[in-house]
Amino acid sequence: MAQGFPTLKWFSDGEASDYNGGRTEETIVAWVSKRMGPATTPLPAASDFDTFKDSADVVVVGFFEKE
């Protein structure tokens, strides 16, 4: 495990994960951004569904009528 300042942990469902990456702003921000992910991902075409479905262990897809 990398040691140094700052000490970072990511908490998900009460479980801590240690940060073992680089110590630059860029690497820390990339690590946090990867865990946060986007709030939503638009799928403009039906063909995008399979790629999205395979992008994570769990995905939620909603189908909405245009207003």
C-alpha positions as CSV (number, residue, x, y, z in Angstrom):
1,M,0.0,0.0,0.0
2,A,1.3,3.5,-0.9
3,Q,1.9,5.6,2.1
4,G,2.2,9.4,2.3
5,F,0.2,12.5,2.4
6,P,-2.7,12.7,1.9
7,T,-4.2,9.5,3.3
8,L,-7.3,8.8,1.2
9,K,-10.0,6.2,1.6
10,W,-13.2,5.6,-0.4
11,F,-16.3,4.6,1.5
12,S,-19.1,2.6,-0.2
13,D,-21.8,1.0,1.9
14,G,-19.7,1.6,5.0
15,E,-16.7,-0.3,3.6
16,A,-13.4,1.5,3.2
17,S,-11.1,1.1,0.2
18,D,-7.6,2.4,0.4
19,Y,-6.1,4.7,-2.3
20,N,-3.0,3.2,-3.7
21,G,-2.4,5.6,-6.6
22,G,-0.2,8.5,-7.4
23,R,0.2,11.6,-5.3
24,T,-0.6,14.3,-7.9
25,E,-3.8,16.2,-8.2
26,E,-4.4,14.6,-11.6
27,T,-4.2,11.0,-10.3
28,I,-6.2,11.7,-7.2
29,V,-9.0,13.5,-9.2
30,A,-9.0,10.7,-11.8
31,W,-9.4,8.0,-9.0
32,V,-12.3,9.9,-7.4
33,S,-14.0,10.6,-10.8
34,K,-13.8,6.9,-11.7
35,R,-15.6,5.9,-8.6
36,M,-18.2,8.6,-8.8
37,G,-19.1,8.0,-12.5
38,P,-21.6,10.1,-14.3
39,A,-25.1,10.5,-12.8
40,T,-26.6,9.5,-16.1
41,T,-25.4,8.3,-19.5
42,P,-27.6,9.1,-22.5
43,L,-27.9,6.3,-25.0
44,P,-28.8,8.1,-28.2
45,A,-29.2,4.9,-30.3
46,A,-30.5,1.4,-29.5
47,S,-27.1,0.1,-30.7
48,D,-25.4,1.8,-27.7
49,F,-27.4,-0.4,-25.2
50,D,-25.1,-3.4,-25.4
51,T,-21.9,-1.4,-24.9
52,F,-23.5,0.3,-21.9
53,K,-24.9,-2.9,-20.5
54,D,-21.4,-4.5,-20.5
55,S,-19.7,-1.4,-19.0
56,A,-20.4,-2.3,-15.3
57,D,-21.6,-5.1,-13.1
58,V,-24.9,-3.3,-12.5
59,V,-26.6,-0.8,-14.8
60,V,-30.1,0.8,-14.7
61,V,-31.7,1.7,-18.0
62,G,-34.9,3.8,-18.2
63,F,-37.0,4.3,-21.3
64,F,-38.9,7.6,-21.5
65,E,-41.3,9.2,-23.9
66,K,-40.3,12.4,-25.5
67,E,-42.4,15.4,-24.4
